[in-house]
């Protein structure tokens, strides 16, 4: 059928809570040739502004969504088609397009957005997406939460069972951190895996979560199928301690926003909503004490307390290391610390939150690595 050459572009769903997005600008225009992976447009959500990449190739024949307007997830916003598809057929496709129904409702019934587990480390919030395939566990960094994986979890869940959690002291998990060392956080992670029933898993860790993942691979190697380390702590001494101190000390939007801008190559990604959400988190009872305890245990004296590259390299776990070239928190030079025993990829025009700024590239690397 000729209509198989007409491909819809829809408002993406990023993360577990996104229901709509605002078009901030198109990067391609009608008549443009589009290849898979090309940047198509920018969308703003209540979490972040990011670029939508093309999932198909073709000619951009219709742009239906206007900058400044808000559209629900899965709404038709543009159409790709081969150049020889008649305009009338494209128009008929647009007129007859129906937003797919049922999937979200069924997913919501089968898997709530967020779940909670009573573990030895306290009550921990988590999310689960996907069924079958390998098991993947996403571990966020200092001051983060499972929403740091909003561009990652659903992409990986296309071929895996994916879990993401809030570590103790973070997100909506318990704010008590009984043992703020890497060994303590590794024990908390393993306790979570035991409680939820996660067997050997591919651990994907960002920043502090990378160090926790490496420690877990050393403490319980049978629980770790592979490591994916994104802008990871634990691979060298250097760290931007001023960022850690600034994040802990910030009490208002004016002082927190410039701190958060250190996380991205494109500082414009730090939205008002992102800043407000983090301020709300920081004002919760117990958070300040938890962050200060973690900072003292992990970054005492302004450098990283634990450097794990030698034992992790010797352990021989399949390991992928991904870094943003413009990381202002942990030097991108740490990406090669594991030497030839790991695949290292440094991505240009991205910072410490490379999994958000270059989501398409990072997700492709993760899928390839886990798929092995």
C-alpha positions as a printed Julia matrix, in Angstrom:
372×3 Matrix{Float64}:
  0.0     0.0    0.0
  1.24    3.44  -0.89
  0.23    4.84   2.51
  2.98    2.74   4.04
  5.25    5.46   2.67
  3.46    8.08   4.77
  4.87    8.25   8.28
  3.41   10.21  11.19
  5.49   12.33  13.55
  3.76   12.53  16.91
  4.29   14.33  20.2
  6.72   12.03  22.04
  6.23   10.72  25.55
  9.32   11.4   27.66
  9.27    9.78  31.05
  6.47    8.46  33.17
  4.44   11.58  33.89
  4.49   13.52  30.6
  1.0    14.07  29.17
  1.64   17.03  26.84
  4.39   19.17  25.35
  4.81   22.68  24.01
  6.37   23.21  20.59
  9.15   25.78  20.99
 10.49   25.65  17.45
 10.94   23.56  14.3
 14.48   22.75  13.15
 13.31   21.3    9.82
 10.88   22.94   7.42
  8.35   21.57   4.9
 10.17   20.13   1.91
 13.29   19.26   3.9
 14.87   15.83   3.55
 14.87   14.05   6.9
 17.15   11.18   7.89
 16.85    8.92  10.93
 18.36   10.72  13.92
 18.02   14.23  12.51
 16.9    16.94  14.92
 13.31   17.82  13.98
 11.99   20.23  16.59
 12.28   21.36  20.2
  9.62   20.47  22.76
  9.22   21.89  26.24
  7.7    19.78  29.03
  7.2    20.43  32.73
 10.59   18.76  33.27
 12.89   19.97  30.5
 13.16   21.3   26.95
 14.73   18.9   24.48
 15.06   18.03  20.81
 12.87   15.47  19.07
 14.9    13.25  16.76
 13.52   11.64  13.62
 12.68    7.98  13.93
 12.04    7.61  10.19
 13.43    9.06   6.99
 11.61   10.86   4.2
 10.56   14.33   3.11
  8.84   16.59   5.61
  5.55   17.1    3.77
  3.37   18.66   6.47
  4.04   20.56   9.7
  0.83   20.62  11.72
  2.0    21.8   15.14
  2.71   25.49  15.58
  5.41   26.92  17.87
  3.97   28.17  21.13
  1.1    25.69  21.17
  0.69   22.74  23.53
 -0.21   19.27  22.19
 -1.02   16.01  24.0
  1.28   13.01  23.82
  0.79   11.01  20.59
 -0.93   13.91  18.79
 -0.01   14.13  15.09
  2.38   17.07  14.7
  3.91   16.46  11.25
  4.03   14.01   8.37
  6.9    12.44   6.45
  6.32   10.93   3.01
  8.24   10.02  -0.1
  8.4    12.9   -2.63
  6.26   11.04  -5.17
  3.33   10.5   -2.78
  0.54   12.8   -4.06
 -0.47   15.74  -1.9
 -4.04   14.45  -1.88
 -2.93   11.22  -0.2
 -0.97   13.13   2.42
 -4.01   15.33   3.07
 -6.22   12.25   3.37
 -3.77   10.68   5.83
 -3.83   13.81   8.0
 -7.62   14.05   7.86
 -8.09   10.42   8.78
 -5.39   10.14  11.43
 -6.63    8.86  14.78
 -4.5     9.04  17.93
 -3.87    5.45  19.09
 -6.05    4.67  22.08
 -5.95    2.0   24.72
 -2.22    1.47  25.11
 -1.7     4.07  27.81
 -4.75    2.94  29.76
 -3.65   -0.69  29.61
 -0.11    0.26  30.61
 -1.41    2.34  33.51
 -3.46   -0.59  34.81
 -0.63   -3.06  34.4
  2.17   -0.82  35.68
  1.5     2.3   37.75
  3.81    5.21  37.06
  5.54    4.82  40.41
  5.81    1.95  42.88
  7.24    1.72  46.39
  9.26   -1.07  47.99
  9.91   -1.56  51.71
 13.59   -2.51  51.75
 16.22   -2.91  54.49
 17.32    0.66  53.64
 13.78    2.02  54.01
 10.93    2.7   51.6
 12.25    3.33  48.09
 10.29    4.67  45.12
 10.82    3.0   41.78
  9.39    2.59  38.29
  9.22   -0.48  36.11
  8.78   -0.5   32.34
  8.85   -3.23  29.7
  8.53   -7.0   29.85
 10.88   -9.81  28.94
 14.4    -9.55  27.58
 17.33   -8.6   29.78
 16.8    -6.81  33.09
 18.18   -3.27  33.35
 18.49   -1.19  36.52
 18.99    2.6   36.22
 20.82    4.32  39.1
 20.8     8.13  39.32
 23.4    10.52  40.71
 23.84   12.89  43.67
 20.74   15.03  44.21
 18.92   13.31  41.34
 16.03   10.88  41.1
 14.51    8.41  38.67
 13.25   11.27  36.48
 16.88   11.76  35.41
 16.1     8.79  33.13
 13.0    10.28  31.52
 14.55    9.98  28.03
 16.04    6.56  28.78
 13.59    4.26  30.52
 10.98    3.86  27.77
 13.6     3.65  25.03
 15.36    0.74  26.77
 12.02   -0.86  27.71
 11.35   -1.52  24.01
 13.56   -4.6   24.4
 14.12   -5.1   28.11
 12.56   -5.05  31.58
 13.75   -1.76  33.04
 13.74   -0.53  36.63
 14.69    2.92  37.89
 14.75    3.85  41.57
 15.22    6.78  43.91
 18.21    6.0   46.12
 17.89    6.65  49.88
 17.91   10.39  50.55
 16.56   11.17  47.09
 13.3    11.73  45.23
 10.35   10.22  47.05
 12.36    7.55  48.85
 13.18    7.55  52.54
 15.34   10.52  53.5
 17.32    8.44  56.0
 20.71    7.34  54.7
 21.97    4.88  57.29
 25.34    4.39  55.59
 26.29    7.15  53.12
 29.41    5.38  51.84
 29.58    3.61  48.48
 29.47    0.3   50.33
 26.31    1.42  52.13
 24.64    2.6   48.92
 25.63   -0.66  47.22
 24.01   -2.59  50.06
 20.87   -0.45  49.7
 20.78   -1.18  45.97
 21.15   -4.92  46.51
 18.47   -4.8   49.19
 16.16   -3.16  46.67
 16.96   -5.85  44.1
 16.21   -8.57  46.65
 12.92   -6.98  47.72
 11.62   -6.44  44.19
 12.91   -9.78  42.93
 15.57   -8.57  40.49
 18.14  -11.2   39.58
 21.35  -10.45  37.67
 20.9    -7.1   35.94
 22.63   -4.72  33.59
 23.41   -1.71  35.79
 23.32    1.74  34.19
 24.68    4.37  36.56
 24.93    8.14  36.17
 27.5    10.16  38.14
 27.33    8.96  41.78
 25.09    6.15  40.52
 27.95    4.96  38.34
 30.19    4.61  41.38
 27.4     2.8   43.24
 27.01    0.45  40.27
 30.74   -0.28  40.16
 30.8    -0.93  43.92
 27.89   -3.33  43.49
 29.78   -5.18  40.76
 32.69   -5.58  43.18
 30.57   -6.5   46.22
 28.24   -8.91  44.42
 29.6    -9.74  40.97
 26.96  -12.41  40.41
 24.25   -9.71  40.55
 25.74   -7.6   37.73
 25.57   -8.71  34.09
 27.25   -5.58  32.73
 28.05   -1.98  33.6
 27.13    1.19  31.72
 28.76    4.21  33.33
 27.51    7.65  32.33
 29.57   10.66  33.45
 30.52    8.38  36.32
 32.02    9.11  39.68
 34.6     6.63  40.94
 36.99    6.78  37.98
 39.28    9.56  39.24
 39.79   11.97  42.13
 38.73   15.2   40.42
 35.21   16.55  40.85
 33.68   20.03  40.79
 33.24   20.27  44.55
 31.94   23.83  44.24
 28.94   22.35  42.42
 28.29   19.88  45.26
 28.59   22.61  47.87
 26.46   25.01  45.84
 23.73   22.45  45.32
 23.55   21.69  49.03
 23.64   25.34  50.11
 21.13   26.77  47.6
 17.84   27.8   49.2
 16.2    29.81  46.41
 15.79   29.88  42.66
 18.3    32.7   42.23
 21.16   30.73  43.78
 20.15   27.23  42.6
 19.66   27.98  38.89
 23.3    28.96  38.16
 24.44   25.86  40.04
 22.23   23.62  37.9
 23.53   25.25  34.72
 26.81   23.42  35.39
 25.03   20.17  34.5
 24.39   21.01  30.85
 26.36   22.17  27.84
 23.2    24.06  26.82
 22.35   26.03  29.96
 18.98   26.92  28.45
 17.8    23.41  29.38
 17.6    24.48  33.02
 13.94   25.5   33.11
 12.07   27.3   35.84
 10.12   24.1   36.51
 13.29   22.03  36.9
 14.63   24.54  39.4
 11.35   24.69  41.33
 11.08   20.9   41.48
 14.57   20.61  42.95
 13.87   23.37  45.47
 10.77   21.49  46.62
 12.88   18.36  47.06
 15.61   20.21  48.95
 13.05   21.67  51.38
 11.75   18.24  52.44
 12.58   17.16  55.98
 15.78   15.15  56.09
 17.1    16.05  52.65
 19.71   18.56  53.79
 21.14   16.11  56.31
 21.15   13.29  53.77
 22.97   15.35  51.13
 25.53   16.61  53.64
 26.19   13.08  54.88
 26.66   11.79  51.34
 28.94   14.7   50.44
 31.1    14.14  53.52
 31.42   10.41  52.84
 31.95   10.54  49.09
 33.66   13.9   48.4
 35.56   14.68  51.58
 38.23   17.34  51.11
 36.85   18.34  47.73
 37.8    15.19  45.81
 36.32   11.76  45.26
 36.98    9.46  48.2
 36.85    6.24  46.15
 38.58    5.51  42.87
 37.55    2.13  41.56
 38.97    1.84  38.06
 41.66   -0.72  38.94
 39.48   -3.31  40.72
 36.62   -2.78  38.24
 38.96   -3.25  35.3
 40.33   -6.41  36.88
 36.81   -7.74  37.5
 36.28   -7.99  33.75
 32.6    -7.03  33.56
 31.49   -5.89  30.1
 31.58   -2.12  30.52
 30.46    0.87  28.48
 31.57    4.37  29.5
 29.74    7.41  28.1
 30.65   11.04  28.76
 29.65   14.49  27.63
 32.66   16.29  26.23
 31.67   19.53  27.99
 31.09   17.95  31.42
 31.73   20.61  34.07
 31.18   18.29  37.06
 33.53   15.37  36.41
 36.27   15.65  33.76
 35.59   13.81  30.52
 39.21   12.61  30.7
 37.98   10.03  33.24
 36.17    8.23  30.41
 39.31    6.3   29.5
 40.27    5.34  33.07
 39.3     1.7   32.55
 41.62    1.43  29.57
 41.09   -1.26  26.93
 38.76   -3.24  29.2
 35.89   -0.85  28.5
 34.36    0.87  25.5
 34.55    4.64  25.98
 32.43    7.14  24.04
 32.76   10.91  24.54
 29.88   12.83  22.98
 30.41   16.41  21.76
 28.06   19.29  22.61
 26.86   17.59  25.79
 27.57   18.04  29.47
 27.2    16.05  32.68
 23.55   15.14  31.9
 24.57   13.62  28.58
 21.74   11.05  28.78
 19.32   13.98  28.52
 21.2    16.27  26.13
 22.15   13.51  23.67
 19.45   10.99  24.49
 19.29    9.4   21.05
 23.03    8.72  20.9
 23.23    7.49  24.49
 20.2     5.21  24.12
 21.63    3.67  20.95
 24.92    2.97  22.77
 23.1     1.46  25.74
 20.91   -0.77  23.57
 23.91   -2.05  21.65
 25.93   -2.7   24.81
 23.12   -4.42  26.73
 22.14   -6.38  23.63
 25.52   -8.06  23.54
